[in-house]
């Protein structure tokens, strides 16, 4: 049996419904700091140094983080790690 449920709501309503924290202020601070840092980068070398500070391992680190998130989502979607569910029995 397949059931589809459509919910029409704003992102704010969805965040509250799912019980996720409101990170608006933290995001605003982060974006402001990043914007100021980008404005201070006058040439390619300064921009390159800023990039190293944001992502110390560069593209490899970002790819590794992406794989970590994808594997975590895969485990969450498959039900692995749920209490009361034993594997290998």
N, C-alpha and C positions, 0 to 999 in steps of 0.2 A: 504494500500500500504506500502511496506517495501523497504527502500533504504539503501544499504550498501555502504559506501565510505571508501576506504583504502588510507591512506596517509603514504608514506614512507619518514621519515625524522629523523634527529638526535635529541637527547633530547634537545640540544641547539636550534635547529630550532623550535622545538615544543614550548619551553619556550618563545621564541621571538614572535611566531605566536599568542600564547595565552595572551601575554602581561604580563607575570609573571616576577617579578624582578630577577636579577641575584644575588643569595646568595652564590656564590662560595667562596668568600673571608670570609664571616661570617662562612660558614661551615668549611673551613680550620682552622680558629682560634678555633672554637669549638672542632674539632677533635684533634688538637694539644694540647689544654688544657686538654681534657679528657685523651689523651694518656699519658701526663706527670703525671696527677693525678693517673692513673692506675699504672704507673711505680713506683710511690712513695708508693704504698700500698704493704707493705712487708708481711702482714699476713691477716688472715681472718677478724679480728676485724677492721683493717684499711679499708679494702675493703667494709665491711658492713657499716662503717661510711660514706664512699664516696657514696655509694648507697643511703643512707638516704639524703644526700645533693642534689643529682641529682633528686630523686623522693621522696620528703618529706612524701608523704602519702603512699609510697610503692606500692604494687601491687593493692591495692584498688584505689589509685589515678590514676594509669595508666589505670585501667579498666574503671573508671569514665570518663577519658579523651577520651578513645576509644569510649564509648557510646555517648559522646557529638559529636564527629566527625561523627559517623555513623548517628545520628539523623539529623545533619546539612546537610549531603550529601543526606539523604532521602528527606528532605524538598526541597533542591535545585533541585533534580531530579523530584520531583512531581510538581514543579512550585509554591509551596506555597511561599507567600511573594512577588510575582511579582507585580510591580506597575500596577495599573489599573484593577487588578483582585480582585473582592470582594468575600469574603467567607460568606456563610450564606444567600445569596440573591437568 
